[in-house]
Amino acid sequence: MEQRPIIAFDFASKQEIETFLTHFPLEEKLFIKIGMELFYQEGPAIVNFLRAQGHDIFLDLKLHDIPNTVQKAMRGIAKMGVKITNVHAAGGVEMMSAAKQGLIEGTSEGQSIPELIAVTQLTSTSEEQMHEDQLINVSLQESVLHYAKCAKKAGLDGVVCSAHEVEKIHEATSQDFICLTPGIRPKGASVGDQKRVMTPDKARAIGSNYIVVGRPITQAKDPYQSYLKIKQEWNGEV
């Protein structure tokens, strides 16, 4: 089955989305990441709007709060019918378990429970920043692997991680543990504020299950052609 790169809709409004989607054929069903910027401007209505057009949604809100609050929030997220959502692994095993339980409780009978993944370390975080800002003294890779094992223990489906960490995470958890990797850039593209990046073909080769691509598609002169090129590379067709 052909895999689709997840497009990061880092837009500020529904109007920007509607303009962007004019570049794509109506029959092209996308996998879209809705993050905090967009969700906090437009709310659940933007999820409903995109799902009504047949697109799948990764709701990237990175919940991190006390277990009871996260559990209740996840009940509401489940009702939106998203495919994937996430939490911060730093919230701990109890919080992550509560998040999973909330999704189960909020999913209507006959519907699929959204996949739940945990953020380990942001791909914008360097090892030096992790040491200085978070006072975590192990290596970046050790921190990521620890968080991944905690997510697995909590019953989550996988993690958000750098593609550079995928192989080690699969070794530390299981081969079917999801690794969703942002920071994907096609060859020759600017890395922007990401510090740990990888090309789609290399991410595929090392076992990433999902990739997230933003600006190389959303800011391209021809977003659709850029999308198709990245999708082909992701599927090993070029």
C-alpha positions, 0 to 999 in steps of 0.5 A, spaced: 500 500 500 502 506 498 504 511 503 503 518 504 507 523 507 504 527 512 503 534 510 504 539 516 499 544 515 503 550 519 497 555 517 494 560 521 487 560 518 482 556 514 482 561 509 490 559 508 488 552 508 483 553 502 488 557 498 493 551 499 488 546 497 487 549 490 493 546 488 491 539 489 486 535 485 480 534 489 481 526 488 487 527 492 486 525 499 492 527 504 494 526 510 495 532 514 498 534 521 494 540 525 498 543 530 497 548 535 498 554 531 492 552 527 488 548 532 488 554 537 486 559 531 480 555 528 478 549 533 475 542 532 471 545 526 478 545 522 478 538 523 471 537 521 472 541 515 478 537 513 475 530 514 469 532 511 473 532 504 476 525 506 483 527 509 486 524 514 488 528 520 494 527 525 492 532 531 499 534 534 497 538 540 503 534 545 498 534 551 502 534 557 498 535 564 496 531 570 493 524 568 486 526 569 486 532 565 489 529 559 485 523 560 479 527 559 482 531 553 483 525 550 476 523 550 474 529 546 479 528 541 477 521 540 470 524 538 473 528 532 475 522 528 483 523 528 487 518 525 493 520 530 494 524 536 500 525 541 502 527 548 509 529 551 513 523 554 516 527 559 509 527 562 510 520 565 508 513 564 501 514 568 500 520 564 501 516 558 497 511 560 491 515 562 491 518 555 490 512 552 485 510 556 481 517 554 482 515 547 479 508 548 473 511 552 472 517 547 472 512 541 465 510 538 463 503 538 465 501 531 470 506 530 478 505 530 481 508 536 486 513 534 493 511 534 497 515 540 504 517 540 509 520 544 514 526 543 521 524 546 525 530 544 523 535 539 527 535 533 529 542 534 533 540 540 540 539 540 544 535 545 547 541 548 540 544 549 538 538 552 543 538 557 543 546 559 535 547 558 533 540 561 538 538 566 538 531 563 545 529 563 545 523 559 546 523 551 540 525 547 540 518 544 539 515 551 534 520 553 530 518 547 530 511 548 528 512 555 522 516 553 520 511 548 521 505 552 516 509 557 511 510 552 511 502 550 510 501 557 504 505 558 501 502 552 502 507 547 503 505 539 509 509 538 513 515 538 515 522 535 522 522 534 528 524 529 529 519 523 536 518 526 533 514 532 528 510 529 533 503 528 535 504 536 528 505 538 525 499 534 531 495 537 529 497 544 521 496 543 519 492 538 519 492 530 511 494 530 512 500 535 511 506 530 516 511 529 513 518 526 519 522 524 518 530 522 524 534 520 524 530 513 527 534 508 528 532 500 535 533 498 537 540 497 532 543 501 533 548 507 533 545 514 530 551 517 530 551 525 530 543 525 537 540 527 536 533 526 534 532 519 533 526 514 531 525 506 525 521 505 528 515 502 533 514 507 527 515 512 524 509 509 530 505 509 531 505 516 524 504 518 520 510 519 513 508 519 510 515 518 514 522 515 512 529 516 514 534 511 512 542 512 515 547 508 518 543 502 511 542 500 507 548 503 512 553 501 514 550 494 512 554 488 508 548 486 506 544 492 502 538 488 508 537 484 513 537 490 508 533 494 508 528 489 516 528 488 516 527 496 511 521 496 515 517 490 521 518 494 518 516 500 515 510 497 522 508 493 519 509 486 525 514 484 
